[in-house]
Amino acid sequence: MMFSDVSLDEMFPRAIPVMRAPLPVLKTDNVYKHIERRAAALGMTLTGEHMDVIDFVLEFYEHCDDCQNARMLADLVQDEFAGKGGRKYLYQLFPNGPLSTIHDLADLPKLGNETDRSFGTNW
């Protein structure tokens, strides 16, 4: 897996230690049950392939201090599943968009720049 078990304080020992809130543990039975309920409510049938992508995103949130960068997360997910088809594969699994669908299913926080307020024309 691409995430390291080394903390920032261990990477930069001379830096002043930073007090951070503990990162959430998301891969729990309650979270998976909630995802299954939300998927059923949305009329989705989750397969093992869906769960692989969902697990990757949940693991990202368990290891990420600043998780609001949508582009970074999208690039990571596409790179992780490039061998299966990358973006095309992800959109076949999640036609309404992989990140927005997974965030809705798991009640994850909204991503920064998820919507573009400058899109369109102001008359």
WOPEFEN-V64902 format. One line per field, one symbol per residue. ss: DSSP state (2 for helix, 1 for strand, 0 for the rest). psi: psi as a letter, one per 30 degrees, with the letter a starting at -180 (. if undefined). A space follows every 10 residues. Layout:
BEGIN
ss = ???
psi = ???
END
This chain:
BEGIN
ss = 0000000222 2000000000 0000000022 2222222222 2000000222 2222222222 2220000012 2222222222 0222002222 2220000222 2222220000 0100000000 000
psi = lfklgkleee eifflkkkkl kkkljfilee eeeeeeeeee efgkjkleee eeeeeeeeee ffgkejgfje eeeeeeeeee gefffbeeee feeifgkeee eeeeeghllk kkgekjffka kj.
END
